[in-house]
Amino acid sequence: MRQLAPFPILSYRQVPASGQSAAGPMVSCFMSEIPGESSSARPRTATRQVVRAAGAGGAAFSPLYRQIKALIVDSLERGEWKPGESIPSEMELAARFHVSQGTVRKAIDELAAEHLLMRRQGKGTFVATHSEPRTRYRFLRLASDDITDSGGAQSRFIDCRRARASADIAKVLALRTGDPVITIRRVLSFDGEPTVIDDICLPGGPFRRLTAELLAGYRGPLYALFESEFGISMVRADEKLKAVAATEEDATLLSVQAGSPLLQVERVSYTYGDRPMEYRRGLYITERYYYRNSLK
């Protein structure tokens, strides 16, 4: 992904407390201001035909368990099983797809390793959700130098507005230049100390009901809100990191000196089908924290 120009933030207004209205016009930070498949499952016969056709030949060979994996992901994308819900047992899926339980198990193993599904001992397999305590912050890679510090992040939303996509943002989010987008700015604090500034851009269509009032009244991970209110599950992300110096505005929000070193993390998050659903630029203070990653 090529370097994106920084968010040209013009001015921000404070997100009102819950119950208050957001007064004043929305100022675009990209271009100009914006004026004012069913979730039912496919027939099983069709599903079986897909599996049989995929295994019958063709230019590219795909192992049978990979075909089953693709069909399960397709069901997740269509909303047949919602985040946090259990999926059918391996025996039921094997009967549905006319394959062995071993084939289904291998497909589910890969999906669990990719954090799309979660196995619970003695309970079954569930669709992964960002509301789950053990996965709610799996996209937040910042960790404290103090190994005894297990506190979560506190989020303060500063701005939420409607705008139109610049050429760079349109390319990243698979939109057209000028398409509607939603932009958000927030500050994440740890132990009461501001640590991260997030500038977030979302496609306007799927998130058209997202407002400053909704954000102001919400407590929890942002990706969990996207799941519950908009049916959008973020399943993977690409990131790019670089060192930058804090601007005057950054310094004010993070309570540091202008010019202080910050870690900039640019992220593109994807939902099922590798569809980009979020561009995010985060600025991190790393005096007491480090950015962790796991390479396989």
Secondary structure, DSSP 8 states (H G I E B T S, - for coil): -----------------TT----S----SSSS------SS---HHHHHHHHHHHHH--SS---HHHHHHHHHHHHHHTTSS-TT-B---HHHHHHHHTS-HHHHHHHHHHHHHTTSEEEETTTEEEE--TTSTTTTTTT--EEESSTT-----EEEEEEEEEEE--HHHHHHTT--TT-EEEEEEEEEEETTEEEEEEEEEEETTTTTT--HHHHHT--S-HHHHHHHHH-----EEEEEEEEEE--HHHHHHHTS-TT-EEEEEEEEEEEGGGEEEEEEEEEE--SSEEE-----
